[in-house]
Amino acid sequence: MASKRQKKSSSATTTNLNTSTITTRLTKSQQKEGNNQKIKHNQVQVIEKPKLNTDKKPLKATTVSSEVKKDSKPKKINKCAICSKVFKGLNDLRKHLRIHSDERPYQCPEADCGKRFRQAGCLKNHRASQHGTDIIFYCDLCGKQFPVKERLRLHLRVHTGYKPYKCNICQKTFARGGQLSQHMVTHTGVKKYKCDYCDSKFSCLANLKIHLKSHLEERDFICHICSKAFYRRDALKKHISCYHENIKAFHCNICNKMFKGHLPQHQRTHQSIKTHGCLTCGALFSQRSQLIVHQRIHSGERPYRCQICHQAFAHSSVLKLHIRKHTGEKPFKCPLEECSKAQVAFSQLPHLKKHMLSIHGQNKPYMCKCKAFFKTKQDLQQHSQNCKNSTNAIEEDDNTRFNDTVMPITKMRLMITILIKKISSETKLKELGFEKRLIDNILVDSLRCAGRRVTTDDAFTEAERLKLNIEEFLDWTVPSESMKTFKDGRKSVEEILEQLVDGL
């Protein structure tokens, strides 16, 4: 019996212990809930709107609870101290600061290069594009090749038309971020890049570099068919599509005619709107470039200078005509047989037109081999596409088609004229007929007097003959040690000629 009572008492004590532990757990949980409710109540007090202050006394700022203060940390703002641009990460800010300091820590390891870049990615792209790589990425749509995968990805937007970058002001879209950045400057109107030769200003450095080429006569983009040179890549593409592929992609909405190019100039014949006025004399012009050239009359500015006699001119076209006096070049030849045998030619197109009208009674200066006359060169080129007798007539007439050189014949004549004048005496130049004869003939006579080899074979084009004679002239006049250095460096005739002229 005692054992049973002990068991009952022990069970009662265990139940009491269990109930006590349960109650303690409940009280703890209730306390937690109560604390949570207090915290929530405090947080609600912070969030709720302040009551209206009828007494017009200053309102006291509500204080945030201690727990909220512990959790919230002030965010670090990565802001450029120079241009106030904000970045997400500190590393992005460091890369951005290199733009202001012009720091370029990444140098190209290739021999004879040494170019430096601000970012490692730019160095990688430079090595792949300039020095070559084993991996080449092909476009499946047009077959173009790219040394960098990123360039292929951007190129594909040409086919898809995807333009993810949008201007917030005019809603214009762009395929690349750099294009959008350049476009945004046009809205600000700030043009911080100024030309050193004229008063022109540009919002983009790339546009200034293209503009400077017109002053320096640097035509880097050369047609592989006719060797005509251009300042811009898009101008070369337009030339090939218009004149060699005969594509008429421009439509005039007024007269419904199709044109290969120069549509804005054609539309001015319908409108003849002149919106650019000179502040000095009030003259009106349809193009701003015409106004800039006109203003040089008042300012006396002459940004174009002859490399031979250093005379200055206000316009590039006037300089071009002036250089022909030194080189003796006469590109406008009479197409009729009796005059072509006598080598009748002119330095300007108006002179040829006057000759055709007064001597031959013809107001169209361009003639095809089929004896058909045309008013413009474009009309002759369009006719030659369907005329069987005019095969390669334009190329033969231009005398600019040659395969082994990338320098236009006009520039080659200018270079050799500068060189001959520098190394020859005044009496010798007079004997050779300098500035009175074509420089090609003066070069041939100089080689013959020295007993050197002369190329006059008609199997070569005019440009090819000139190049071969220049090569012989350089072998004769340049010291053997210097010539050996040029040949060891695999310099072309054009490169040697340019280097010699630049060094004078």
C-alpha positions in Angstrom: 0.0 0.0 0.0 2.8 2.4 0.9 4.5 1.7 -2.4 1.2 2.6 -4.2 0.9 5.8 -2.3 4.6 6.7 -3.1 3.9 6.1 -6.7 0.8 8.4 -6.6 2.7 11.1 -4.8 5.6 10.9 -7.3 3.2 11.0 -10.2 1.5 14.0 -8.7 4.8 15.8 -8.2 5.8 15.0 -11.8 2.4 16.3 -13.0 3.0 19.4 -10.9 6.4 19.8 -12.4 5.1 19.4 -15.9 2.3 21.9 -15.3 4.8 24.3 -13.7 7.2 24.0 -16.7 4.2 24.5 -19.1 3.1 27.6 -17.2 6.6 29.0 -17.2 6.9 28.4 -20.9 3.5 30.0 -21.4 4.5 33.0 -19.3 7.7 33.3 -21.3 5.9 33.1 -24.6 3.3 35.6 -23.4 6.1 37.9 -22.3 7.6 37.6 -25.7 4.3 38.3 -27.4 3.8 41.3 -25.1 7.3 42.6 -25.9 6.6 42.1 -29.6 3.3 44.0 -29.3 5.1 46.8 -27.5 7.8 46.9 -30.3 5.1 46.9 -32.9 3.2 49.6 -31.0 6.4 51.7 -30.9 7.0 51.2 -34.6 3.4 52.1 -35.4 3.9 55.3 -33.4 6.8 56.1 -35.6 5.0 55.5 -38.8 1.6 57.1 -37.9 0.9 60.7 -39.1 1.6 63.5 -36.7 -1.5 65.2 -35.1 -2.5 68.7 -36.1 -0.8 71.3 -34.0 -3.5 73.8 -33.0 -1.3 75.8 -30.7 1.2 76.5 -33.7 4.1 75.2 -31.6 7.0 73.6 -33.4 6.5 69.9 -33.8 9.0 67.5 -32.2 10.7 65.0 -34.5 9.7 61.4 -33.8 12.5 59.2 -32.7 13.1 55.8 -34.2 13.3 52.8 -31.9 16.6 51.5 -30.8 16.2 48.2 -32.7 15.5 50.1 -36.0 18.7 52.2 -35.4 20.8 49.1 -34.9 19.6 47.5 -38.2 19.8 50.6 -40.5 23.4 51.6 -41.6 24.2 54.7 -43.7 24.9 53.7 -47.3 28.2 54.8 -48.8 27.9 57.0 -51.9 30.6 56.5 -54.5 30.6 60.0 -56.0 33.2 61.5 -58.3 34.6 64.7 -56.8 35.3 66.2 -60.2 32.1 65.6 -62.3 29.7 64.5 -59.5 28.9 61.2 -61.2 27.6 58.5 -58.9 28.6 54.8 -59.2 27.3 51.6 -57.6 30.7 50.3 -56.5 34.0 51.7 -55.4 35.9 49.8 -58.2 33.7 51.5 -60.8 34.6 54.9 -59.4 38.3 54.1 -59.5 38.0 53.1 -63.2 36.1 56.4 -63.8 38.7 58.6 -62.2 41.3 57.4 -64.8 39.3 59.5 -67.3 40.1 62.7 -65.4 43.7 61.7 -64.5 44.4 60.1 -67.9 46.0 57.2 -66.1 46.7 54.2 -68.4 48.1 51.3 -66.3 47.6 48.6 -69.0 50.4 48.6 -71.6 50.4 46.5 -74.8 53.3 43.9 -74.5 53.7 43.5 -78.2 57.0 44.7 -79.8 57.0 48.1 -81.4 53.6 49.0 -80.0 53.6 50.2 -76.4 50.1 51.7 -76.5 48.5 52.1 -73.0 44.9 51.7 -72.0 42.7 52.6 -69.0 41.1 49.2 -68.6 42.2 45.6 -69.1 39.2 44.9 -71.4 40.4 47.7 -73.8 43.9 46.2 -73.9 42.4 42.8 -74.7 40.3 44.2 -77.5 43.3 46.1 -78.9 45.5 43.0 -79.0 42.8 40.9 -80.7 42.0 43.5 -83.3 45.4 45.0 -84.0 47.9 42.2 -83.4 45.6 39.3 -84.4 44.2 36.3 -82.6 43.7 32.6 -83.3 39.9 32.8 -82.6 37.8 34.6 -85.2 34.0 35.2 -84.8 31.9 35.1 -88.0 28.5 36.7 -88.6 26.1 34.1 -89.9 24.0 36.7 -91.8 26.7 38.6 -93.8 29.9 36.6 -93.2 31.8 39.5 -91.6 34.8 38.5 -89.4 35.5 39.9 -85.9 38.5 39.3 -83.7 36.5 40.1 -80.5 33.2 38.5 -79.6 31.8 41.7 -78.2 32.2 43.4 -81.6 30.2 40.6 -83.2 27.5 41.0 -80.7 27.2 44.8 -81.4 27.4 44.1 -85.1 24.4 41.8 -85.0 22.3 44.8 -84.0 22.8 46.1 -87.6 20.7 43.1 -88.8 18.2 42.9 -86.0 17.7 46.6 -85.6 17.9 46.3 -81.8 18.7 49.7 -80.2 18.5 49.5 -76.4 19.9 53.0 -75.7 17.2 55.7 -75.7 17.5 59.4 -75.4 15.2 60.8 -72.6 14.8 64.1 -74.4 14.0 63.3 -78.0 13.3 59.6 -77.7 15.8 58.7 -80.3 17.3 55.2 -79.9 20.9 54.0 -80.5 22.6 50.6 -80.8 25.6 51.6 -78.7 26.1 53.5 -75.5 28.8 55.6 -76.9 26.5 56.8 -79.7 24.0 57.9 -77.1 26.6 59.7 -75.1 27.7 61.7 -78.2 24.1 62.4 -79.0 23.3 63.8 -75.6 25.9 66.5 -76.1 23.9 67.9 -79.0 21.1 68.8 -76.6 23.4 70.8 -74.3 24.8 72.8 -77.2 28.3 72.7 -75.7 31.0 72.5 -78.3 34.3 72.4 -76.4 36.5 71.0 -79.2 37.8 73.9 -81.4 39.7 73.6 -84.7 43.2 75.2 -84.7 42.9 76.1 -88.4 39.5 77.8 -88.5 36.6 78.9 -86.2 34.7 75.6 -86.4 33.7 74.0 -83.1 32.5 70.5 -82.3 30.8 68.7 -79.5 32.7 65.4 -80.2 36.4 64.8 -80.5 35.9 62.3 -83.3 34.1 64.9 -85.4 37.0 67.3 -84.9 39.5 64.7 -86.0 37.5 64.1 -89.2 37.3 67.9 -89.8 41.1 68.3 -89.4 41.7 65.8 -92.2 40.1 68.4 -94.6 42.8 70.9 -93.6 45.7 68.4 -93.7 44.4 66.7 -96.9 44.5 63.3 -95.2 42.3 60.9 -97.1 42.7 57.5 -95.3 39.9 55.6 -96.9 40.7 54.6 -100.5 38.5 52.8 -103.0 40.0 49.5 -104.1 38.5 49.8 -107.6 39.4 53.3 -108.7 41.8 54.4 -105.9 39.8 57.5 -105.1 40.4 58.6 -101.6 38.0 59.9 -98.9 38.1 61.5 -95.5 35.4 59.3 -94.0 34.6 55.6 -94.1 30.9 56.2 -94.8 31.8 58.4 -97.8 33.9 55.5 -99.2 30.9 53.1 -98.8 28.6 55.5 -100.4 31.0 56.0 -103.3 31.3 52.2 -103.9 27.5 51.6 -103.8 26.7 54.6 -106.0 29.4 54.7 -108.7 30.6 51.1 -108.9 27.5 49.1 -107.9 25.1 51.7 -109.5 22.7 51.6 -106.6 20.1 54.4 -106.5 18.9 54.4 -103.0 17.7 58.0 -102.6 14.3 59.1 -103.7 13.2 62.7 -104.2 9.6 63.2 -103.0 9.1 66.3 -105.2 10.1 65.1 -108.7 10.0 61.3 -107.9 13.5 60.8 -109.2 16.0 58.3 -107.8 19.5 59.4 -107.0 22.8 57.7 -106.0 23.6 60.4 -103.6 23.6 64.1 -102.9 19.8 64.1 -102.4 19.9 67.2 -100.1 21.7 69.2 -102.7 19.2 68.2 -105.3 16.2 69.1 -103.1 17.6 72.6 -102.8 17.0 73.1 -106.5 13.3 72.8 -105.7 13.3 74.9 -102.6 16.3 77.2 -102.8 15.9 78.0 -99.1 18.7 80.2 -97.6 18.7 80.2 -93.9 22.3 81.0 -92.9 23.0 84.8 -93.0 26.3 86.7 -92.7 26.2 89.2 -89.9 28.7 91.5 -91.7 27.2 91.9 -95.1 23.8 90.1 -94.8 24.5 87.6 -97.6 22.3 84.4 -97.3 23.5 80.8 -97.9 21.7 77.5 -97.9 24.5 75.6 -96.1 26.4 76.6 -93.0 29.7 75.5 -94.6 29.1 78.1 -97.4 28.6 80.8 -94.8 31.9 79.8 -93.0 33.8 80.0 -96.2 32.2 83.4 -97.1 33.1 84.9 -93.7 36.7 84.4 -94.4 36.4 87.2 -96.9 35.7 89.6 -94.0 38.1 88.1 -91.5 41.0 87.5 -94.0 41.5 84.0 -92.6 43.4 81.6 -94.9 43.7 78.2 -93.3 44.9 76.2 -96.3 48.6 76.5 -97.1 50.6 75.1 -100.1 53.4 72.7 -99.1 55.5 73.8 -102.1 55.5 77.6 -102.0 53.7 78.1 -98.6 51.1 80.4 -100.1 47.8 80.5 -98.0 44.2 80.2 -99.3 40.8 80.6 -97.8 39.3 77.4 -99.4 40.6 73.9 -100.1 39.3 73.9 -103.7 41.4 77.0 -104.5 44.5 75.3 -103.0 43.8 72.2 -105.1 43.8 74.3 -108.3 46.9 76.2 -107.1 48.9 72.9 -106.6 48.2 72.0 -110.2 50.3 74.9 -111.3 53.3 73.3 -109.5 52.7 69.8 -110.6 51.5 70.7 -114.2 48.6 68.3 -113.8 45.7 68.8 -116.3 43.1 66.2 -115.5 40.4 67.4 -117.9 41.3 66.1 -121.4 39.6 66.7 -124.6 37.9 63.4 -125.6 37.9 64.0 -129.4 40.6 62.2 -131.4 42.3 65.2 -133.1 42.8 66.8 -129.7 43.7 63.7 -127.7 46.6 63.0 -130.1 47.9 66.5 -129.4 47.4 65.9 -125.7 45.1 68.9 -125.3 44.1 69.1 -121.6 43.1 71.6 -119.0 43.5 72.1 -115.3 39.9 73.2 -114.7 36.6 71.8 -115.9 35.2 75.2 -117.1 38.2 75.6 -119.4 37.4 72.2 -121.0 33.7 73.2 -121.4 34.7 76.5 -123.1 37.1 74.6 -125.4 34.4 72.0 -126.4 31.9 74.8 -127.1 34.2 77.2 -129.0 36.3 74.7 -130.9 34.0 71.7 -131.4 30.6 73.3 -131.0 29.6 70.8 -128.3 28.2 71.9 -124.8 28.7 68.4 -123.3 32.3 67.8 -122.3 32.1 64.0 -121.6 32.2 61.5 -124.4 31.8 57.7 -124.6 33.7 55.5 -127.0 30.4 55.1 -128.9 30.6 58.9 -129.7 27.8 59.8 -127.4 28.2 63.1 -125.4 27.1 63.7 -121.8 26.8 66.8 -119.7 28.0 65.3 -116.4 30.4 62.6 -115.4 27.7 60.8 -113.5 25.6 60.6 -116.7 28.6 59.0 -118.6 29.1 56.5 -115.8 25.4 55.5 -115.9 25.6 55.2 -119.7 28.7 53.0 -119.5 26.9 50.4 -117.4 24.9 49.4 -120.5 27.2 50.5 -123.4 29.4 47.7 -124.7 31.9 50.1 -126.3 32.6 51.9 -123.0 34.2 49.1 -121.1 36.7 50.6 -118.7 36.4 53.9 -120.5 36.0 55.9 -117.3 38.9 54.2 -115.6 41.2 54.8 -118.6 40.1 58.5 -118.7 40.6 59.0 -115.0 44.2 57.6 -115.1 43.7 56.8 -111.4 43.3 53.0 -111.6 46.3 51.0 -110.4 46.8 47.9 -108.3 50.2 48.2 -106.5 49.7 51.5 -104.7 47.2 52.9 -102.3 48.3 56.6 -102.8 46.2 58.6 -105.3 48.1 59.8 -108.3 47.4 63.5 -107.4 49.1 63.1 -104.0 52.0 61.2 -105.5 52.6 64.0 -107.9 52.5 66.5 -105.1 55.0 64.5 -103.1 57.5 64.1 -105.9 57.1 67.8 -106.8 58.1 68.9 -103.3 61.1 66.5 -103.3 62.4 67.6 -106.7 62.1 71.3 -105.8 64.0 70.8 -102.5 66.9 68.9 -103.9 67.3 70.8 -107.3 68.7 74.2 -108.0 66.7 77.1 -109.6 68.7 76.9 -112.8 68.2 73.2 -113.1 64.4 73.6 -112.5 64.2 76.2 -115.2 66.0 73.9 -117.7 63.6 71.1 -116.9 60.5 73.4 -117.3 59.4 73.2 -113.7 55.8 74.5 -113.2 55.3 74.6 -117.0 55.2 70.9 -117.7 53.7 67.9 -116.1 55.9 66.6 -113.2 55.8 63.1 -114.8 57.7 64.4 -117.8 60.1 66.4 -115.7 60.9 63.2 -113.7 61.5 61.2 -116.9 63.9 63.9 -118.3 65.8 64.0 -115.0 66.3 60.2 -115.1 67.4 60.2 -118.7 70.0 63.0 -118.0 71.4 60.8 -115.2 71.5 57.7 -117.4 68.9 55.9 -115.2 66.2 53.5 -116.3 63.0 55.1 -117.5 59.5 53.5 -117.7 57.4 54.9 -120.6 55.6 51.7 -121.7 51.9 52.2 -122.5 51.2 48.7 -121.2 51.3 50.3 -117.7 48.7 52.9 -116.6 49.8 56.5 -116.0 49.9 55.9 -112.3 51.9 52.7 -112.5 54.5 54.5 -114.8 54.8 57.3 -112.3 55.3 54.9 -109.4 58.1 53.0 -111.2 59.9 56.2 -112.2 59.6 57.5 -108.6 61.1 54.2 -107.4 64.1 54.6 -109.8 64.5 58.3 -108.7 64.6 57.3 -105.0 67.3 54.7 -105.7 69.3 57.3 -107.5 69.0 60.2 -105.0 68.6 58.6 -101.6 71.9 57.5 -99.9 72.4 53.7 -100.1 72.5 53.3 -96.3 69.2 55.0 -95.8 67.7 53.1 -98.7 68.8 49.8 -97.2 67.1 50.8 -93.9 63.9 51.5 -95.7 64.0 48.2 -97.5 64.9 46.3 -94.4 61.8 47.9 -92.8 59.7 46.8 -95.8 58.7 50.3 -96.6 56.7 50.9 -99.8 57.6 53.5 -102.4 54.7 55.7 -101.1 55.8 55.4 -97.5 59.5 56.2 -98.3 58.3 59.2 -100.4 56.1 60.5 -97.5 58.8 60.0 -94.9 61.3 61.9 -97.0 58.9 64.8 -97.6 58.0 65.0 -93.9 61.6 65.2 -93.0 62.4 68.1 -95.3 
